[in-house]
Amino acid sequence: MNPYNILNQTELQCVSDGITRPLLENCETASHILILVWPQLGDFDSLEYAWWLQRKAKKLIPEKLTIRAVGIGSRTSGTRFCQYTGFSPEIYLLNLMQNYITNLNFIQV
């Protein structure tokens, strides 16, 4: 199975409301989809990336770029992450089982 099919079939817990939903929900009209797969919540690179991305998010709207992020952690830590960085909890989903990245079959170094 290719990575897009895996992403399209994946359901994860949303930070904003705790409901499990498809990762690509409401992406049908997007010209491009940016999927961010982050390691542990609170990792410095993830924090910095989220902070910069949320600052530029309004400029990306006309481009019809849809953003989704997947992180490893609990909803509580995801909420704190979003509060600290300003990243939208509506587009931040959690992988509680920590196997999601492995299932994508990306080359790991």
C-alpha positions as CSV (number, residue, x, y, z in Angstrom):
1,M,0.0,0.0,0.0
2,N,1.4,3.4,-0.9
3,P,1.7,6.2,1.7
4,Y,-1.3,8.2,0.4
5,N,-3.6,5.2,0.9
6,I,-2.3,4.7,4.4
7,L,-2.9,8.4,5.2
8,N,-6.3,8.3,3.6
9,Q,-7.4,5.3,5.8
10,T,-5.8,6.5,9.0
11,E,-8.0,7.7,11.9
12,L,-6.5,9.5,14.8
13,Q,-7.6,11.4,17.9
14,C,-8.0,15.2,17.4
15,V,-6.5,17.4,20.0
16,S,-9.4,19.9,19.9
17,D,-12.2,17.6,20.9
18,G,-10.8,14.2,21.5
19,I,-12.8,12.6,18.7
20,T,-11.2,10.0,16.5
21,R,-11.5,11.1,12.9
22,P,-9.9,10.5,9.5
23,L,-6.5,12.3,9.0
24,L,-7.6,13.6,5.7
25,E,-11.1,14.7,6.7
26,N,-12.2,17.9,4.9
27,C,-9.2,17.8,2.5
28,E,-11.2,17.2,-0.6
29,T,-10.9,20.8,-2.0
30,A,-7.3,21.3,-1.1
31,S,-4.8,21.9,-3.9
32,H,-2.0,20.6,-1.7
33,I,-1.9,18.7,1.6
34,L,1.0,19.2,4.0
35,I,1.2,16.3,6.5
36,L,3.6,16.9,9.4
37,V,4.7,13.8,11.2
38,W,6.3,14.9,14.5
39,P,8.1,12.8,17.1
40,Q,7.4,13.3,20.8
41,L,5.5,16.4,21.8
42,G,7.7,19.0,23.2
43,D,10.6,18.1,20.9
44,F,12.4,21.4,20.1
45,D,12.2,21.0,16.4
46,S,8.5,20.3,16.5
47,L,7.9,23.3,18.7
48,E,9.8,25.6,16.5
49,Y,8.2,24.3,13.3
50,A,4.7,24.6,14.8
51,W,5.4,28.1,15.9
52,W,6.7,29.3,12.6
53,L,4.0,27.6,10.6
54,Q,1.1,29.1,12.6
55,R,2.6,32.5,12.1
56,K,2.5,32.0,8.3
57,A,-0.8,30.0,8.2
58,K,-3.0,32.9,7.0
59,K,-0.8,33.5,4.0
60,L,-1.2,29.9,3.0
61,I,-5.1,30.1,2.8
62,P,-5.2,31.5,-0.8
63,E,-2.9,28.7,-1.9
64,K,-5.5,26.1,-0.8
65,L,-2.9,24.3,1.3
66,T,-4.4,22.1,3.9
67,I,-2.2,21.3,6.9
68,R,-2.5,18.3,9.2
69,A,0.0,17.3,11.9
70,V,0.4,14.0,13.7
71,G,2.3,13.8,16.9
72,I,3.0,11.1,19.5
73,G,1.5,11.9,22.9
74,S,-1.6,12.3,25.0
75,R,-4.4,14.8,24.4
76,T,-3.3,16.7,27.5
77,S,0.2,17.1,26.2
78,G,-1.2,18.0,22.7
79,T,-3.3,20.7,24.2
80,R,-0.4,22.2,26.1
81,F,1.7,22.0,22.9
82,C,-1.0,23.9,20.9
83,Q,-1.4,26.5,23.7
84,Y,2.4,27.1,23.8
85,T,3.0,27.3,20.1
86,G,-0.3,28.7,18.9
87,F,-0.7,25.7,16.6
88,S,-4.3,24.9,15.8
89,P,-5.7,22.0,17.8
90,E,-8.3,21.3,15.1
91,I,-5.6,20.1,12.7
92,Y,-3.4,18.4,15.2
93,L,-4.0,14.7,15.6
94,L,-2.4,12.2,18.0
95,N,-0.9,8.8,17.5
96,L,-1.3,7.1,20.9
97,M,0.2,3.8,19.7
98,Q,3.5,5.3,18.4
99,N,3.4,2.9,15.4
100,Y,2.1,5.4,12.8
101,I,5.5,6.5,11.4
102,T,6.7,2.9,11.0
103,N,3.5,2.0,9.1
104,L,4.2,4.6,6.4
105,N,7.2,2.6,5.3
106,F,9.4,5.6,4.9
107,I,13.2,5.0,4.8
108,Q,14.6,5.4,8.3
109,V,18.2,6.4,8.9
